[in-house]
Amino acid sequence: MAGNMRGTEPAPTHAPAPGAAEATPLAAQTAEAVEVTAAAQASAENFPVALRILPARYRRHLMALYGFARLTDDIGDEASPEERLRLLDELDADVTRIYDGTTPQLAAMRELATTVAQCDVPAQPLRDLIQANRQDQLVTRYETFEDLVGYCRLSANPIGCVVLHIFGAASPAREGLSDSICTALQLAEHWQDVAEDFGKGRIYLPQDDLRKFGVTEPDLATPVTGPRVRALLAYEVARASALLDEGAPLVGTLRGAARLAVAGYLAGGRAALTAITASGYDVLTVTPHPDKRVTARLAIQAFLRGR
């Protein structure tokens, strides 16, 4: 249950593991970065990616999923624009290798292959995450909120699906609730990162909402968050909060480690939206970040109450 995960610049090349195919340009550019920095990057997320108190087997699988998601996002955001689609195709080919039973070329994908095998993870969620990053190269504006939610079905909801498989808790009903949480987490990240995304040429605020609140693109280019932008963000935060509430009953259907992990994801989303609200919806001057103490408190509440 997570939103898009953004990473750091690609790191230097390293040799492929024994038995792996010769490293491709994708492996040379990204594999070491994922291996070295995934844990540090995870600590900067809105939500606890893999709580330390979880059993080691779950932590390993959650970090394997996180490494794949960060790798995918790093390619979509940090690789040279003319190379991104080709590199995403190479990553997709590594997903095919996992399900064909052959050795993936990337270290992160070899780790993911273990998770896929042990947790019976389907291929479609992994391919959807790659497709979301392909879409990011082609689509920079969304006309309606429904269009944006459609993007979240590719960029965020698949992560929740894989998380449920990791805990052996996947079912259609739970996946539906998970989708609401994951979409809300993705939206919370978009509302935090309005200025950063605009600097990359992307606007995730729906175009019809911009018009409804009288917000123009030049309004998003200024470091001063005007009253119309603040009103728009208050509206969007309320939408994301409602989605979190829709998905919150998922916690009550789970037990043990799964319940604890999902309570943490839900709390991370609520803490992020709380931070945006506490800033007065000022997302252009500085990026509002959730207080980890608030996240911990909300996670405990969600775990105990089942919401």
Secondary structure by P-SEA (a helix, b strand, c coil): cccbbbbccbbbbbbcccccccccccccccaaaaaccaaaaaaacccccccccccaaaaaaaaaaaaaaaaaaaaacccccccaaaaaaaaaaaaaaaaaccccccaaaaaaaaaaaaacccaaaaaaaaaaaaaaacccccccaaaaaaaaacccaaaaaaaaaaaccccaaaaaaaaaaaaaaaaaaaaacaaaaaaaccccccaaaaaaacccccccccccccaaaaaaaaaaaaaaaaaaaaacccccccccaaaaaaaaaaaaaaaaaaaaaaaccccccbbbbccaaaaaaaaaaaaaacc
